[in-house]
Amino acid sequence: MRYKQTGPSVYMGIGDRIMLSRRRAALTQRDLGDRLGVSHVAVGDIERGKTRPNLDNLAVIADALGVPLSQLVVLGED
């Protein structure tokens, strides 16, 4: 059985937040890819929302960017 999502996707905006965090850290997609052990194309795919990293990979991305995971993943608004 698959979980049916009724609200906005947890992934909504993650790519944009990764891109903004990367730019704030003055990193290129290639720089971030080198830190993650992936290509710059893979970083671009994540930033554009073409691919969705799992939670473990998001934690690695946050660490590589020097930001808390909560800065990349926003579960809801207050």
C-alpha positions as CSV (number, residue, x, y, z in Angstrom):
1,M,0.0,0.0,0.0
2,R,1.3,3.4,-0.9
3,Y,0.9,6.4,1.4
4,K,-1.4,9.0,-0.3
5,Q,-0.2,12.5,0.3
6,T,-2.9,15.1,0.9
7,G,-0.8,18.2,1.6
8,P,2.1,19.9,-0.1
9,S,5.1,17.7,-0.8
10,V,7.9,17.7,1.8
11,Y,10.2,18.0,-1.2
12,M,8.6,21.3,-2.3
13,G,11.3,24.0,-2.4
14,I,14.1,21.8,-1.3
15,G,16.1,22.3,-4.5
16,D,15.7,26.0,-4.2
17,R,16.9,26.0,-0.6
18,I,19.9,23.8,-1.5
19,M,20.7,26.2,-4.3
20,L,20.4,29.3,-2.0
21,S,22.5,27.6,0.7
22,R,25.1,26.6,-1.9
23,R,25.3,30.2,-3.3
24,R,25.6,31.6,0.2
25,A,28.5,29.3,0.8
26,A,30.1,30.6,-2.4
27,L,30.1,27.1,-3.9
28,T,29.6,26.1,-7.5
29,Q,27.5,23.0,-8.4
30,R,30.9,21.4,-9.2
31,D,32.3,22.3,-5.7
32,L,29.3,20.9,-4.0
33,G,29.3,17.8,-6.2
34,D,33.0,17.3,-5.2
35,R,32.1,17.5,-1.6
36,L,29.3,15.0,-2.0
37,G,31.1,12.6,-4.4
38,V,28.6,13.2,-7.2
39,S,28.8,15.1,-10.5
40,H,27.7,18.8,-10.9
41,V,24.9,17.4,-13.2
42,A,23.6,15.4,-10.2
43,V,23.6,18.6,-8.1
44,G,21.8,20.5,-10.8
45,D,19.2,17.7,-11.0
46,I,18.6,18.0,-7.3
47,E,18.3,21.8,-7.4
48,R,15.8,21.6,-10.2
49,G,13.8,19.0,-8.5
50,K,14.4,16.4,-11.2
51,T,15.8,14.0,-8.5
52,R,14.8,13.7,-4.9
53,P,17.5,12.9,-2.3
54,N,16.4,10.7,0.6
55,L,16.6,12.0,4.2
56,D,20.1,10.5,4.7
57,N,21.4,12.2,1.6
58,L,19.8,15.5,2.6
59,A,21.7,15.3,5.9
60,V,24.9,14.8,4.0
61,I,24.1,17.7,1.7
62,A,23.3,19.9,4.7
63,D,26.6,18.9,6.3
64,A,28.5,19.7,3.1
65,L,26.8,23.1,3.0
66,G,27.5,23.8,6.6
67,V,23.8,24.3,7.4
68,P,21.3,22.5,9.7
69,L,19.1,19.9,8.0
70,S,16.1,21.9,9.1
71,Q,17.2,24.8,6.8
72,L,16.7,22.5,3.8
73,V,13.6,20.6,4.9
74,V,10.5,22.6,6.0
75,L,7.8,20.3,7.2
76,G,5.1,22.9,7.8
77,E,4.3,26.5,8.5
78,D,3.4,27.9,11.9
